[in-house]
Structure formats: C-alpha cells, structure tokens
Amino acid sequence: MTTDRISLSIADGVADVRLNRPDKLNALDPAMFAAIAEIGAQLADNRKLRAVVLSGEGQAFCAGLDMERLVATTEGESILPFADLGRRTHGIANFAQHLVWLWRELPVPVIAAVHGVAFGGGFQLMLGADIRYLAPGTRLAIIEAKWGLVPDMAGTQLMRHLAREDVVRELTYTARIFSAEDALGHGFATRIVEQPREAALETARAIADRSPDAIRAAKRLLNLAADRDAATGLAAETAEQALLLGSPNHIEAVRANLERRPPQWSFT
C-alpha cells in the first residue's frame, strides 16, 4: 500500500512503513497526520504482525510540523483543522499525541530508522518506537521552543524515560540542534549505524524469528514497567509467564531449538 504520504509493505510479518513526502523532508501536514493514524490502525489489527520498521523517504526522517500549519496557528487556526486537540479522542491521548503514542501501544516492537533530520514532531515520532537506529550525521532537535511552543506529541512523557531530566530540560528550553552522537550519549538513540533502515529491517527479522506470544508479552511488560510501580510490574510478569508456559508457541520454541530447525509459529 502506498499513499501520497505513507508507503507500507509487509513481508514475513515485518511491516516496512515509510513517511513518503520527501520533497518536504516528510514534514507533518494534516494529510500526513491522517495517514499515520490510518496506518497505525491497520497494523494494530494485524494479528500476524511481528515487528515494524518506521523510516522516511528522501533526505530526512521527518522535519517536524509543516511550516504552513505553523503559520496558520498564528492566524488563529488549529494545527489540525479536523481534530479538537483539547479532547482525549484516543484513550489517554489527543489526536496529535496519538500519532506518536500509537507506536508505543502497538503490540509488537517498533524500530525507527532515522537519518537526515528529526526535528520537533519528527523527533517525538521516533521516540514512540521501542528501538531507534540513527545514521551518522543525523541532526535532531526538540525545536518547539524556537516557535514559542512546547513538545505536545507525547514527547514530554517519553523523553523522561530515556535521558536525564536536566538534559531533557536543557534541550527543550534551548531548542538547540544536537548530533546523532549526542543522542546516543543522552539515551535517545539505541545505535548509530551507516544504513539504519537496513539494520532496522535485520533486527525486525530477527525479532520475527522469536515466538510471537513471547514478544507481545515482553512488550506489554516493558511498557508497564515504564509506566507503573514495581509491585504492579512484578505481578504482571507472573501473569504473562503463566500464560506462556506450556502454550503451543512455548513448546514449539523449545522443540525447534533442541531439534536445530526453524520454528513454525501458530497465531491466535
């Protein structure tokens, strides 16, 4: 599937999602917002999905909010004409926050492959992924303060789990551009690799070789660990493991390893 804003292909359970507005450095306009939400809904309903790679076509991952929309906000218009951002329309999130939070809520791992620039909304978009591979030379910025705004696409809630509080505050207050190496040091990047999309697809395929039940359970637990107290997390570990032990895919994982053959997973 390819639209004028997003391309999507799925092979062997791995979804390859590409922002597809290269002439505008994949900037976020209303059509891009709508396309991301639509793709997210499709992926969430795919029971055979194993992993997702999120990247951008052209010279950049995502340059952030489209300049035309930024100008429109100075004339009294909403960033998104079709959405009331004051309402929680998607669970705990408004529509703009949902575009980032949906990747966290997908039941399978998401790997962001980032190159060129990731500014503002683009930076927040990559934070929604479980894993982030950056190309050397990538430039990043929590740039909202430059325009008299704040990060409002779930960034404040995601950054706090990745980097020290003083680092988050300094980058947010100054809106300064920082490097891929800085991002790695701060905790925003998982790895710096020459070809991030290829590396992300390789990792996604490796994840797809594991039990789909175990991977989905692991993501639920890791999300919970970031958002809840330890007692709740420990109880959830026990509950998830109880469901996995003795299940068809657990048995298949053990047998396949002992028999040195590729596993044949079942999907429920």
N, C-alpha and C positions, 0 to 999 in steps of 0.2 A: 504494500500500500504506500502510495506517495501522494501528498497534497502539495499545495504551494507553500506550505510552512513546515511540514514534517514528513520524513520518509521512515517507513517501518518495514523490516523484513524479519522473519522468524525461521530459523533453521535448527533442527535438533533441540528445540526447547529454549534456544538463546535468541532473545529479541535484540535487534540492532536498530536503535532509534537515533535518528539524526535530525537535528534542527536544520531546516532547509530554506534559509533566507540569506544566502552568502553575500549578496550584493549590499546588505545592510548589517553585515557581521552578526547575523542571526539575532538582531535586536528584537525585543519583545513588544509587539504591537497587539491590538485586540485579536487579530486573526491567529497570531502565534499563541496567545494565551488560550484561546478556544481549542486550537489543535492539540496543544499539550494535554489539556484536560480530557479531550476525546481519546487520545492515545492511552492515557493513564487508565481510563475506564475500560478500554478494550483489554489491556494487559491484566488488570485486576480480575477480570472474568475468565482468563485463560488458565484452566486447571493443569494444562500440560506445560506451562511456562516454567523454566528452570532458573534463568538469570537474564538480566537486562544490561545492555551497554548503551549509554547515553553520550552522544558526541555532537559536534557541529560540522556542517559542510563549510568548505571555503577556508578562509584565513583565520577564523576565530571560533571559539566555542560559543560565546554569547556576550555581546557588548552591553547588555542591560536594557533598560527601558528605552523604547523608541523615542527619538528626540521630538517627533511631532506630538506624541502623547504628553511628554514633559511640558512642552509649550502650551498644550491645551489645558493643563492643570492651572496655569497662571491666568487663564481666561474663564475660570470657574467650572471647567468640565472635570468629570471623573476620569481617572486613569483608564478605567474600563467602562465605556458607556452602557454596556449591557449588564453590569453587575453592581449590586449595592454592597460596597466593601465594609459597610458598618454592620452587616449581618453575618452570622455564623451559618453559612449556607452548606458547608461540607464538614459536618461534625464539629470539631473544635476550631475549624479554620474558616476564614472568608475565602472568596474565590481566588484572590491573588496568592494567599498563603497556601491554598490547596495545590497550586502548581508545583510547589517545592515539597510540601508535606506528603503528597501522593506517592513520591518515590520512596519515602521512608515507610509508608503504610503498605506498599506492595508486598505481598507475602514472600517474594523471592529477592535475593541480593541484586543490587543495582550498582553498576560500576560506571563512574563518569570518566570519560577520556577528554581531557581539556588541553587546548592549545590556543595560541594567539592571545586572546584576552578573555577574562571573565570578570566583568565589572558589574557592580550593583546587583540587579536581579539575576544576572548571569552567574555571579559569584554565589549567590544564595541557592540558585538552581543546582549547582554542583554539590553544595553542602547536603542536599537531600539524599545523595547517594550513600551507599554503605562504604564504598571504596572510591578513591579519587587518584587517577594517574594523570600527571601533568607533563607536558613536553617542556624541554629546556627552552628558556626564553619566554615562557608564558608570563603575562603581566596580569595582576589581579588587584582589585580594589573594592573596599566597602565604600562605595563612592557617593552614597546618598547625601552625606553632609555637604558635599560640594554644591548640591542643588537645593540646600535648605530642607532636606528630608531625613528620614531615618530608615534603616532596613525594615521593611514591612512585609516580607515574603517568607516569614518563619526564620529568618537569619539569626535573630537575637536568641532564639531558643535552641538553634543547632550549634552556633559558634561556641556557646558556653560549655559544651561537652568536648570540644576539640582543642581549644587553646586557653592559655592562662587568661584570667579576667583582665589583667592590666593590658595585655597585648590586644585583646578584643576591643577594649575601650580606646586605646591609642589609635588603632587603625580606623575605628568607627568615627572618632572625633575629628581626626585629621583628613580622612578620605584619601590618604596618600596611596600611590601605586606601589605595590611590592612585587617581588620576583617569585618564581617557582621555588627557588632555593629557600627564600624566606618562608613561603607557605609550608614547605616540608618541615622546616625548623619549628614553626608555630604549631604544627599539627593539623593543618588544613589539607595537606596532601599526604597520600599514602606512599607514593613513589614518584620519582622523576624518571621518565623513560623517553627514548628518542621517538618511538612510534606509539603513543598512548592508546590509540584505538586498537591497534593490532594486539598490544599487550592486554588490553581490557577484554578483547574477544577470547584470547587464550585463557585468561583467568576464568571467564564465564563458562567456557567449555569444560574446564577442569571442575568447576562447581557442578555443572550439569552431569558429570560422571558420578556424583555422590547421590545418596538416597534423597529423593525429593521431600520425603516426610521429615527427615532429619534436618535438612537445610531450612525448610519452612519453620520448623520448631525452633531452630537456632536463631533465626531472625526475630521471631516473636520474643524469645528470651532476652536477646541483646537489646531490642527496643525497650523492653520492660525494665531491664537493668539501668538504662539511661534515664528513665522517667519515674521510677518508683523507689520505695525504700528496700533495704536488703531483705527484710523478712518476707515481703511480697515476692521478691525475685527468687528467693530460695524455695519458697513453696511452689512457685511456677516451674522451677527446674524439675522438682519432683514429679509434678503433674505431667509435664511434657514427656519426661523419660518413661513414666509408667505407660503412656500411650504408645511409645515407640518400641519398648521391649516386647519381643515376641511378635511384632507386627510383620506382615509379609515382606516389606522392604528391609526391615532389620535382618530377618532371616536370609533374604537374598544377598544382602551386603556381606554377611559372614560367609555364606557359601561361596559367593563369587571370589572373595579374597582367598579362601582356602583352596579353591579349585583353579585359581590363577586365570580367570576368564572375565570378560566384561559383564557387568551385572545387567539384568533385564528387569527394569523397574515397573511396578504397577502404579496406576494413577486412580485415585478415588475422589 
